[in-house]
Amino acid sequence: MSAAIAVTVLIFPVVVAFGFAVVQWWQVRSWGAEPASWWHLAGIAAAVLTWVLWPTVPGALAGTWALPGASSSRAFCHVLPTAADEADCLRRMAQAVDSHDLAWLATGALILIAALLARRARIAAWAAIPAAFAGCQLATYFLNQSVLYYHLNG
């Protein structure tokens, strides 16, 4: 599937949930309603655990993710069945790694925003969990596309 479709399918439900969370936060704040109980932060804790523990590197690349002294892109290109064009592999893998890192870090930022909203918006606390899953899946998607490209064309 194309990147535009994958991003849309994974991000749209998260945007809708966070839209409801912002509306609920605003309503609770403007009406002076009682804040949510602290146990709702369990949703944030579950999201953080998911975000940190969910593997976002495909199995073919997992052993090369943190090799000392080598960039991830270069290490990935040594593992993948590339033809003779290492420059193309480095370019593709650098893009994939950058997209992976951006998706993963943006997911962390979204969980932090949900934590800030959680005391006044119960929806935000629990919307962080599917956001963590979607962000991890999106981060995995970018690296997986490069692996599939080289396994199909290599």
C-alpha angles and dihedrals in degrees: 000000000000123000092246092057094044093050092046094048093048099038103040097071090046091051091050093049092048090047089058090045092054091048091049091047091051093047094049091046097046096043094045092234121168113276121246119271119264094249088077087075086075085081090057091048090051090049092050091049091049092047094050100038103037109101110240098176117083116243094251090061101032096101094051099048097099107023110157116245096011131092114241092241094054092045091049092051090055091055099043121081094248122169117231096296105097093161091061090048092050091050094048094044094046089055091047093048092048091049090047092051092046092051092046095048093044088054090054090050090050091052089051091051089049089052090053091050096041099088092061101024118052090187091062093056093054096035088064091072097061088040089058092049092047093047093049091047091050092049089050091047094062094053093040092056091059092047090051092047093056095041090052097041101028 
